[in-house]
Amino acid sequence: MKDKINFLLVDDHPIMREGLTALIECRDTYHVRAQAGSINQARVLLESNTFEFAIIDLSMPDGNGLGLVKYIRDHYSHIFILVMSVMDENYYAERSIKAGANGYIMKGAPSEQVLVAIDQVLSGRIYLSEVLVEALLSRAVDRRRGAEFISVDKLDDQEFEIFQLIGMGLEPRQIANRMALSSRSVEVCKRRLKNKLMLKRAVELRQYAIAWISQSMGTVN
């Protein structure tokens, strides 16, 4: 009998985890060994269990899922990682792959497509939706033509996370506490953000971040 592939599900919504468990275990060789509702809980489970596959949400109550992706890639390099998030793939997929994920899929994807994504990742390939692949190819062509982009693609991971937290309405002190940074470091990063995004005032940065977060989560038409 073929050994089962053990999954770790990391999502702060129990209903989402249960639905994924039912879907995954419809395959005889797939088994959800553990579920985590936070990044800290996921780390504890990783230390005490053996997994071959992790499905990770990006929006977690105790941090950014990208950090967990990097942690797993650094400490458990054998684990396949599929990021599954409500966040728009146009903004988050490339960043997730760079962090170490093997694929990215939107939470609204059909059930059969989730299984396709898992199978493709297990086969050693990167999974991205067809729509995103076409967009990436188009973007690459535009860059070769010399098109100029003023976007969050210019931000490094720390800048991007601070940008997201600004968009979520957090104040500098709250951002500093959440990311274990000094308030000065956050303010310095905010100045870099304004420069990279070609914004002049802090209020413009906040407005842009809020609008970007709303759009990336599909709440702006």
Residue pairs with C-beta under 8 A, 6 or more apart in sequence:
2 29
3 29
4 29
4 30
4 31
5 29
5 30
5 31
5 52
5 53
5 122
6 31
6 32
6 33
6 49
6 50
6 51
6 52
6 53
7 24
7 30
7 31
7 32
7 33
7 51
7 52
7 53
7 54
7 55
8 32
8 33
8 34
8 35
8 36
8 42
8 45
8 46
8 49
8 51
8 53
8 54
8 55
8 79
9 17
9 20
9 21
9 32
9 34
9 35
9 36
9 54
9 55
10 35
10 36
10 39
10 42
10 54
10 55
10 56
10 57
10 60
10 65
10 68
11 17
11 20
11 35
11 36
11 37
11 55
11 56
11 57
11 84
12 37
12 38
12 57
12 59
12 60
12 61
13 57
14 35
14 37
16 57
16 107
17 35
17 37
20 32
20 55
20 84
20 114
21 32
21 35
23 111
23 114
23 115
24 30
24 31
24 32
24 115
24 118
25 31
25 32
27 115
30 118
33 49
33 50
33 51
34 45
34 49
34 51
36 42
36 45
37 61
38 60
38 61
38 62
39 60
39 62
39 63
39 65
39 67
39 68
40 62
42 54
42 56
42 68
43 68
43 71
46 72
46 75
46 76
51 76
51 79
52 78
52 79
52 80
53 79
53 80
53 81
53 82
53 118
53 121
53 122
54 72
54 79
54 80
54 81
54 82
55 81
55 82
55 83
55 84
56 65
56 68
56 69
56 81
56 82
56 83
56 84
56 101
57 65
57 83
57 84
57 85
57 107
58 64
58 65
58 66
58 83
58 85
58 87
58 92
58 96
59 65
59 85
59 86
59 87
60 68
63 178
64 161
64 164
65 83
65 85
66 95
66 96
66 99
66 157
66 161
69 81
69 83
69 96
69 99
69 100
69 101
70 99
70 100
72 79
72 81
72 100
73 81
73 99
73 100
74 100
80 102
80 121
80 122
81 100
81 101
81 102
81 103
81 121
82 101
82 102
82 103
82 104
82 105
82 117
82 118
82 121
82 127
83 92
83 93
83 96
83 101
83 103
83 104
83 105
84 104
84 105
84 106
84 107
84 114
85 92
85 104
85 106
85 107
86 106
86 107
86 108
86 217
86 218
87 216
87 217
88 106
88 215
88 216
88 217
88 218
89 104
89 105
89 106
89 128
89 129
89 131
89 132
90 132
90 135
90 216
91 152
91 212
91 216
92 104
92 216
93 104
93 128
93 132
94 136
94 153
95 157
95 160
96 104
97 103
97 104
97 126
97 128
99 157
102 121
102 126
102 127
103 117
103 120
103 121
103 126
103 127
103 128
104 127
104 128
104 132
105 113
105 114
105 117
105 127
105 129
106 129
109 117
109 129
116 127
117 127
120 126
120 127
121 127
128 136
143 149
150 197
150 198
152 160
152 163
152 197
152 212
154 196
154 197
155 163
155 193
155 196
158 179
158 189
159 189
159 192
159 193
159 196
161 179
162 175
162 179
162 186
162 189
162 190
162 193
163 193
163 209
163 212
164 209
164 213
165 174
165 175
165 178
165 179
166 175
166 190
166 193
166 205
166 206
166 209
166 210
167 206
167 209
167 210
167 211
167 212
167 213
167 214
168 213
169 210
170 178
172 183
172 186
172 187
172 190
173 183
175 181
175 186
176 182
176 183
176 185
176 186
179 186
190 202
190 205
193 199
193 205
194 200
194 201
194 202
194 204
194 205
197 205
197 208
199 205
199 208
211 220
214 220
